[in-house]
Amino acid sequence: MAHVRPAPGLRRPSFAAAVVITGLPMFMATLDSLVVTFGLPMIRRDMNASLETLQWVVNAYTLAFASLLLTASALGDRLGRRRMFAGGIALFTLASVLAALAPTTEFLIAARTLQGAAAAAIVPLSLTLLAACVPDGRRTVAIGIWGGMSGLGVALGPVLGGVIVDGLAWQWIFWINVPAGVVAIPLVLTVLRESRGPDRTLDPLGLVLAGIGVLTIVWAIVRADSRSWTSTATITPLIAGAALLVAFLAWQRRATAPLLPLRLFRSRGFGVANAVTLTFSFGTFGSVFLLAQFFQVVQHYSALEAGVRTLPWTMVPMVVAPIAGIVTGKVGGRVLVAAGLTLQAVALAWLGAVIETDVPYSALVLPFVFAGTGMGLTLTPLSTFVLASVDDQDHGKASGTNSTLRQLGVALGIAVLTSVFAANGGYASGDAFTNGLVPAVILGSVVVLAGALMSLRLPSRDRKAITSRPGGRAAGSGR
């Protein structure tokens, strides 16, 4: 297939400019999703919000984000990726202003829904635009640095959340996005080149089936903890969502301009990388959701003190991800992914073995470092595999698919591990929290280890699965 060239008009931006301009909005979206969690107690106090309302402050973002990822990627392919990316940043910035000014919880939830919709355009298209802006030979390094910027959002989220909770108003959770958005929009429009996918027509039926199908499944997952997994309120939307996605896949076989060309899954690298992404997100972020609460709930630290104590975990990916990008082409992405997932699984099992109510912080530092190293080694090569396994013209669809599966994994992991946590303990006391936390984290470790075993099916380095030929097709991608 022909290589898809960016639209003329702008020269290729410098390597540093491409990474910073595509990474800054990604950092903004990552940071915001984490900081909001720390602001929930203040929102509950100031707006007299119920627990269910607070859950919707988080879930509204998750639902809009997950259900619109494929749609945003498809629109970017057809209308222009730079245009959609800039539009996503503008909408995210506007939604942040609306959230900061929200007079009621209902208004806040509506603003969070807009933020999620905007993030659906930012996250996959940032990677697609970055891949189009840098030479093939430097792509893995660029993705590594891009992953490090995302890791910086993860690292600063708990700390900045703690600062806001301890010393500022919750509205600052959203105000901090505005300067970044104001700076990013003109840079995107004046520095990045426009690019499009090969399709010029939309797939409206595919958009509806995929969007509603993903929305219905994530809706069921995020509500399963309060409704139980065996209730009709959970099972019915799960079945309905699965049926819609089956119908979506059947339609994609017939559509003239499919939203998700099923031929992409003929690539072993693409299929396995996406399966591994799902297990990694499930086990890792499901565990992080509970572990992040341990210092506050059990050991009674403030939000800032708790955030600082997670830095050995959250800061390490920021350092390791760029290094992984540099060495991927030398040692092979499969080696790094398998090693990273194994480290992550060991770290979670280690934490499950040592955590108790009065565990000293010193006993947690090394497994935190292991977990952060594993995360940094995994994220960059997985993103590289996803892009390298398809033609350049399919990067938007590939990134959107991978982002959707990652978000499904996060939602499913949080819901399942929280259910395990609730079945074995709870928030009644420090001992109850620990009793629930340990089996949940152990299950997370098992799921991540399954992903490590699965990653051995990724194409090996000697087949050059992580490099690109001049024609844009990934070499040796297991087709």
Residue pairs with C-beta under 8 A, 6 or more apart in sequence:
1 198
1 391
1 393
1 471
1 472
1 473
2 393
2 471
2 472
3 391
3 392
3 393
3 470
3 471
3 472
4 195
4 196
4 197
4 198
4 391
4 392
4 393
4 472
5 195
6 132
6 193
6 194
6 195
7 80
7 193
7 194
7 195
7 196
9 193
9 194
10 191
10 192
10 193
10 194
11 193
12 18
12 133
12 193
13 21
13 133
13 191
13 192
13 193
15 134
15 138
15 142
17 187
17 191
18 129
18 130
18 133
18 134
18 142
18 191
18 192
19 130
19 134
19 142
19 145
19 146
19 149
21 184
21 187
21 188
21 191
21 192
22 85
22 126
22 127
22 129
22 130
22 133
22 146
22 192
23 126
23 130
23 145
23 146
23 149
23 150
24 149
24 180
24 183
24 184
24 187
25 85
25 88
25 89
25 92
25 122
25 126
25 180
25 181
25 184
25 188
26 122
26 123
26 126
26 127
26 146
26 149
26 150
26 153
27 149
27 150
27 152
27 153
27 180
28 89
28 92
28 122
28 153
28 177
28 180
28 181
28 184
29 92
29 119
29 122
29 123
29 153
30 150
30 153
30 154
30 157
31 153
31 156
31 157
31 160
31 176
32 96
32 115
32 173
32 174
32 177
33 61
33 119
33 157
34 153
34 154
34 157
34 158
34 161
35 157
35 160
35 161
35 164
35 173
35 176
36 57
36 58
36 61
36 112
36 161
36 173
37 58
37 161
37 292
38 157
38 158
38 161
38 162
38 164
38 165
38 173
38 303
38 307
39 161
39 164
39 165
39 170
39 173
40 54
40 57
40 58
41 165
42 164
42 165
42 169
42 170
43 49
43 54
43 57
43 105
43 108
43 170
44 51
44 54
46 170
47 104
47 105
47 108
49 57
49 105
52 226
53 105
53 109
55 222
55 226
56 109
57 105
57 108
57 109
57 112
58 112
59 222
59 223
60 109
60 110
60 112
60 113
60 116
61 112
61 113
61 115
61 116
61 119
62 116
62 218
62 222
62 407
62 410
62 411
63 113
63 116
63 215
63 218
63 219
63 222
64 112
64 113
64 114
64 115
64 116
64 117
64 120
65 116
65 117
65 119
65 120
65 123
65 407
66 120
66 214
66 215
66 218
66 404
66 407
66 408
66 411
67 120
67 211
67 212
67 214
67 215
67 218
68 116
68 117
68 120
68 121
68 211
69 120
69 123
69 124
69 214
69 400
69 403
69 404
69 407
70 207
70 210
70 211
70 214
70 259
70 260
70 397
70 400
70 401
70 404
71 120
71 207
71 210
71 211
71 259
72 84
72 88
72 120
72 121
72 124
72 125
72 400
73 124
73 125
73 128
73 396
73 397
73 399
73 400
73 401
73 403
74 199
74 202
74 203
74 206
74 207
74 259
74 396
74 397
74 400
75 84
75 121
75 202
76 83
76 84
76 85
76 121
76 124
76 125
76 128
76 196
76 197
76 396
77 196
77 197
77 198
77 199
77 396
77 397
78 196
78 197
78 199
78 200
78 201
78 202
79 196
80 194
80 195
80 196
81 125
81 128
81 129
81 132
81 194
81 195
81 196
81 396
82 129
82 188
82 189
82 192
82 193
82 194
82 195
83 194
84 121
84 125
85 121
85 122
85 125
85 126
85 129
85 188
85 192
86 185
86 188
86 189
87 121
88 118
88 119
88 120
88 121
88 122
88 125
89 118
89 122
89 181
89 184
89 185
89 188
90 118
90 181
90 185
91 114
91 117
91 118
91 121
92 115
92 118
92 119
92 122
92 177
92 181
93 177
93 178
93 180
93 181
93 182
93 185
94 114
95 111
95 112
95 114
95 115
95 118
96 111
96 115
96 174
96 175
96 177
96 178
96 181
97 174
97 175
97 178
98 107
98 110
98 111
98 114
99 108
99 111
99 112
99 115
99 173
99 174
100 171
100 172
100 173
100 174
100 175
101 171
102 108
102 111
111 174
123 403
124 396
124 399
124 400
124 402
124 403
125 396
125 399
126 146
127 143
127 146
127 383
127 387
127 395
127 399
128 195
128 395
128 396
128 399
129 192
129 195
130 142
130 143
130 146
131 139
131 142
131 143
131 387
131 392
131 395
132 193
132 195
132 392
132 395
133 142
133 192
133 193
134 142
136 467
136 468
136 470
139 384
139 387
139 468
140 325
140 326
140 328
140 329
140 380
140 381
140 384
140 466
141 322
141 325
141 326
142 325
143 325
143 380
143 383
143 384
143 387
144 321
144 322
144 323
144 324
144 325
144 326
144 328
144 380
145 321
145 322
145 325
146 383
147 317
147 321
147 322
147 324
147 325
147 376
147 379
147 380
147 383
148 317
148 318
148 319
148 321
148 322
148 376
149 318
150 321
150 379
151 314
151 315
151 317
151 318
151 321
151 375
151 376
151 379
152 318
154 314
154 317
154 318
155 311
155 314
155 315
155 317
155 318
157 307
157 314
158 292
158 303
158 306
158 307
158 308
158 310
158 311
158 314
159 304
159 307
159 308
159 311
160 176
160 307
161 173
161 303
161 307
162 302
162 303
162 304
162 305
162 306
162 307
162 308
163 304
164 170
164 172
164 173
165 302
165 303
165 304
166 302
166 303
166 304
197 393
197 394
197 396
197 397
198 393
199 257
200 257
201 256
201 257
202 257
203 255
203 257
203 258
203 259
205 251
205 255
206 248
206 251
206 252
206 255
206 258
206 259
206 260
207 259
209 244
209 245
209 247
209 248
209 251
210 245
210 248
210 259
210 260
212 241
212 244
213 241
213 242
213 243
213 244
213 245
213 247
213 248
214 241
214 245
214 404
214 408
215 241
216 237
216 238
216 240
216 241
216 244
217 237
217 238
217 241
217 242
217 245
217 408
218 407
218 408
218 411
219 237
219 241
220 234
220 235
220 236
220 237
220 238
220 241
221 238
221 408
221 411
221 412
221 415
222 411
222 414
222 415
223 233
223 234
224 234
224 415
224 419
225 415
225 418
225 419
225 422
227 233
227 234
228 234
229 235
229 419
248 259
248 260
249 262
251 258
252 258
252 259
252 260
252 261
252 262
253 262
259 397
260 397
260 401
261 394
261 397
264 270
264 389
264 390
264 394
264 397
264 398
264 401
265 271
266 479
267 389
267 390
267 474
267 477
267 478
267 479
268 389
268 457
268 458
268 459
268 477
268 478
268 479
269 385
269 388
269 389
269 458
269 459
269 465
269 474
269 477
269 478
270 385
270 386
270 389
270 390
270 398
270 477
272 385
272 454
272 455
272 457
272 458
273 382
273 385
273 386
273 389
273 402
273 458
274 386
274 401
274 402
274 405
275 451
275 454
276 337
276 341
276 382
276 451
276 454
276 455
276 458
277 382
277 386
277 402
277 405
277 406
277 409
278 405
278 406
278 408
278 409
278 451
279 409
279 447
279 448
279 450
279 451
279 454
280 341
280 344
280 378
280 382
280 409
280 448
280 451
281 405
281 406
281 407
281 408
281 409
281 410
281 413
282 409
282 410
282 412
282 413
282 416
282 444
282 447
283 344
283 345
283 348
283 413
283 443
283 444
283 445
283 446
283 447
283 448
283 451
284 344
284 348
284 371
284 375
284 413
284 444
284 448
285 409
285 410
285 413
285 414
286 410
286 412
286 413
286 414
286 415
286 416
286 417
286 418
286 440
286 444
286 447
287 348
287 351
287 413
287 417
287 440
287 441
287 444
287 445
289 413
289 414
289 417
289 418
290 417
290 418
290 421
290 436
290 437
290 440
290 441
291 351
291 437
291 441
292 306
292 310
293 433
294 355
294 433
294 434
294 437
295 301
295 305
295 306
295 309
295 310
296 302
296 303
296 306
297 427
297 430
297 433
298 357
298 430
298 433
298 434
299 357
299 358
299 430
301 309
309 361
309 364
310 368
312 365
312 368
312 369
312 372
313 368
313 369
313 371
313 372
313 375
314 372
315 372
316 368
316 369
316 371
316 372
316 373
316 375
316 376
317 372
317 373
317 375
317 376
317 379
318 376
319 376
320 372
320 373
320 375
320 376
320 377
321 376
321 379
321 380
322 380
323 376
324 336
324 340
324 376
324 377
324 379
324 380
324 381
325 380
325 384
327 336
328 336
328 380
328 381
328 384
328 466
329 466
329 467
331 461
332 460
332 461
332 462
332 466
333 381
333 382
333 384
333 385
333 458
333 461
333 465
333 466
334 381
334 455
334 456
334 458
334 459
334 460
334 461
334 465
335 461
336 377
336 378
336 380
336 381
337 377
337 378
337 381
337 382
337 385
337 455
337 458
338 452
338 455
338 456
338 458
339 374
339 377
340 373
340 374
340 375
340 376
340 377
340 378
340 381
341 374
341 378
341 448
341 449
341 451
341 452
341 455
342 374
342 449
342 452
343 370
343 371
343 373
343 374
343 377
344 370
344 371
344 374
344 375
344 378
344 448
344 452
345 374
345 445
345 446
345 448
345 449
345 452
346 367
346 370
346 374
346 445
347 367
347 368
347 370
347 371
347 374
348 367
348 371
348 441
348 442
348 444
348 445
348 448
349 441
349 442
349 445
350 366
350 367
350 370
351 364
351 367
351 371
351 441
352 438
352 439
352 441
352 442
352 445
354 363
354 364
354 367
355 364
355 434
355 437
355 438
355 441
356 434
357 430
357 431
357 434
381 466
382 402
383 402
384 466
385 458
385 459
385 465
385 466
386 398
386 399
386 401
386 402
387 395
387 398
387 399
387 474
388 465
388 466
388 467
388 468
388 474
388 477
389 398
389 459
389 465
389 474
389 477
389 478
390 397
390 398
390 474
390 477
391 472
391 473
391 474
392 468
392 472
393 472
413 444
413 447
416 443
417 440
417 441
417 443
417 444
418 440
420 436
420 439
420 440
420 443
421 436
421 437
421 439
421 440
422 436
423 436
424 435
424 436
424 438
424 439
424 440
425 431
425 432
425 433
425 434
425 435
425 436
425 437
426 432
426 433
426 436
427 433
458 465
459 465
459 476
459 477
459 478
463 475
463 476
463 477
463 478
464 475
464 476
465 474
465 475
465 476
465 477
465 478
467 474
467 475
468 474
468 475
469 475
